[in-house]
């Protein structure tokens, strides 16, 4: 930041060349100029005339390095807050309540303040630079930005919403005629009725009917609202989905996400041209690393360090080690012990977990060979023929030689649910209340604690449930600050490592 | 059990397997093109060979019908499978960079397996199947067919017997072929209502039912009494009733009373009796107000509807459908364990005992004089399949022509760059 003045001219020149490269990409869209402040102000006023933006034209003005960093950090704080809400399985309106107070502090956008608009616009683009590099980062960024977009859309007045939607000029927003609506009214009402209740809080049947009566429906190919097909929240007929207008945000947000996805990939392709700059790159690196701090997967140092050297094929069965396993892993061990076998997803989930806690490839082979063959129904020969490859593959010793990472909770929850005779998955989602109660009692939880865990399960907050179990089964040496600093247990290996760390203290 | 020897298999592929029909089915997009524009789209189609030893050879491809037959006869696999169409011929995979070979399209496929019905199936267990329990599959096919037609607007589906205890659906509409992984997953989620197969949790579907569920319920309800309660009688065993019936009623007073009655007072009552007991006991429950009673009766009706769906709604094997690159056994293959031919089926009339066995076909072939190459028991299925393909190709041509006249709304499919 000290070199700001000295480098100013040079940086300017470089920045120009960077942009002349990108603009050729950008379908000849008008580019924001900063030649005179009045003009610039007018530009931002047009962009934000409906108080929301798709960020279609890249900024070309000049900002200080300090602005560059602080604006980006401000936006990042908001996105992190959203991300943590998503991982707690909060829904849109819950996250909205969480975020609203933060807006005023970090990213105010309700006033007519020109600087606020500029800040919003630039910070979005700066973070694009940070998060375009890997698929994981892009996905996270798109998820959080799309959420932010949705929240802001909902905060608009309905007249502003209409104005904004019109400004987008999306060809897909075609409303059906009154005749068509009347003809399909029974089916359409059946489809939207639960949503009216849960999203708009209309409980009374009459209220719902009234709302439905005044609602318009959009008809479009089902592929365009495919997520809403998956959770059956649209009515389908002959390949078309019927989307109530109050759900149009989903469609618009999809469009937003798709465009952002495309843009991020373009940005990624052009990123090398930025390498002139030894002032921006460190900031960008710093920013994107801060974003993944809670991400266990990204940080390979965090797992697989068998520091004590006490993780081997035998010890993983021992009380000393296994008392640190989360419930899902205990369940896998139980299944393995009883059946001397696990089906594919169970094998994957457990073997990668064990890899994560530092079980070496050799020890892993010993472990699985013994576990499978000791039951008597699988011979060593059969094991070598049918399973060995699978386990070696997980360690990157076969096939594509990919170094697979242990599954985090999100991955586990995304896999097919366990059927009978399966032990993979997440107990908090897959078990009934009775079985959970019994197993949690075995882990030493009290009745009230169990109720609280079951509560989270009921709400679909499986990761929170897991975190609660962790808190209830560990003592924090009276040091409350340590407890407050607890992160969500969104990874079985994180659970294990934290549990061991606490024990050492 | 009539398991075919390698020599039998070779004989079957050489003389009986309907390569021309399968070839034109897979190559159909071509049939519509003008001759000079034809560029065999089958070239990019992946085939995989599964061998007796358990070995599995992926990424084979062919360009012509003779090549197709030659490949299968040469490898003489236990069965062969059909995969996606790629941007380049999959057999060139060795000389391409890995990222250069990208799957582009494939039929939308579904797999229904009797395994998933075992908790409510009493006539057979495991790998066995009979006319009685095949009704589960018949009903499942009907429900899926209607949903694919009425909801998604697909028309060209063919169902194929899997050779033992299930059926595969191949949906060939161009729009279905083009679905991305993400879209396939969502179509599947739409259709896959019974996601949790462990039966340890109540279904708890939202009310009112989505139109697709309501329609399915109305299709299935008429069969529940006779087929499930009387014929399969899954809850005669009191333990089974406690495990698979009671968890779906979430009222403790009611389930406690029923548990006591079924276990200690009157063990071994039939499923029909038990089903009626639920209403009987419910009407004896005490409520604080008539309104409470009314509400409870509504909820009881909901629970019972959920149970009908839980048992009879199609249980799909999700892996097959989810991914574009997933392979599925080709029609007319021989099931290695049963010797049954995996024939295309007319869902309303088919039962597994109608599937021809490879031994019968080979016998017929040997008894024929050398001019007659057809097999009496296989030919009707080949004709059925051929008719389907021909109809499809005609429709396809008609539609192509229409498309070129009127400009249709463009359907955007996402392309993932990675």
Interface residues (C-beta under 8 A of the other chain):
Chain A: X135 X187 X190 X191 X193 X194 X221 X222 X223 X224 X226 X227 X229 X230 X231 X232 X235 X236 X237 X238 X239 X240 X258 X262 X265 X385 X386 X416 X417 X418 X419 X420 X422 X430 X431 X432 X435
Chain B: X54 X116 X119 X150 X151 X152 X153 X154 X175 X179 X182 X183 X185 X186 X187 X188 X189 X190 X195 X196 X197 X198 X199 X200 X201 X206 X207 X208 X209 X210 X211 X212 X213 X214 X247 X318 X319 X409 X411 X412 X413 X414 X417 X418
